[in-house]
Amino acid sequence: MFVNPVRNTKCVHAFERSAIEEFIERSDMTIPLYNTEPDEDNQNQRPRRARGPVYVRAVECPVCSAVITRADLRRDPVLERR
């Protein structure tokens, strides 16, 4: 049973927050951090590389292999209610 469920924004899979955050923290994989900024007409967000080499820990989703970081985790209110 999930106590604090989170959903990965890169795929549809859900995890217990403490378990997936520990999995990410222990990972040797790092990926570059990207910021977003609005384009000229403020309509779309486009990726912009952060100044200097900034890397964050990441893991492959244990189910589908999508690369995820802590920033990709969102609270899952539907699973909380269940």
Secondary structure in CASP SS format (residue, H / E / C, confidence):
PFRMAT SS
TARGET T0000
AUTHOR 0000-0000-0000
METHOD secondary structure of the structure
MODEL  1
M C 1.00
F C 1.00
V C 1.00
N C 1.00
P E 1.00
V E 1.00
R E 1.00
N E 1.00
T C 1.00
K C 1.00
C C 1.00
V C 1.00
H C 1.00
A E 1.00
F E 1.00
E E 1.00
R H 1.00
S H 1.00
A H 1.00
I H 1.00
E H 1.00
E H 1.00
F H 1.00
I H 1.00
E H 1.00
R H 1.00
S C 1.00
D C 1.00
M C 1.00
T E 1.00
I E 1.00
P E 1.00
L C 1.00
Y E 1.00
N E 1.00
T E 1.00
E E 1.00
P E 1.00
D C 1.00
E C 1.00
D C 1.00
N C 1.00
Q C 1.00
N C 1.00
Q E 1.00
R E 1.00
P E 1.00
R E 1.00
R E 1.00
A C 1.00
R C 1.00
G C 1.00
P C 1.00
V C 1.00
Y E 1.00
V E 1.00
R E 1.00
A C 1.00
V E 1.00
E E 1.00
C C 1.00
P C 1.00
V C 1.00
C C 1.00
S C 1.00
A C 1.00
V E 1.00
I E 1.00
T C 1.00
R H 1.00
A H 1.00
D H 1.00
L E 1.00
R E 1.00
R E 1.00
D C 1.00
P H 1.00
V H 1.00
L H 1.00
E H 1.00
R H 1.00
R C 1.00
END
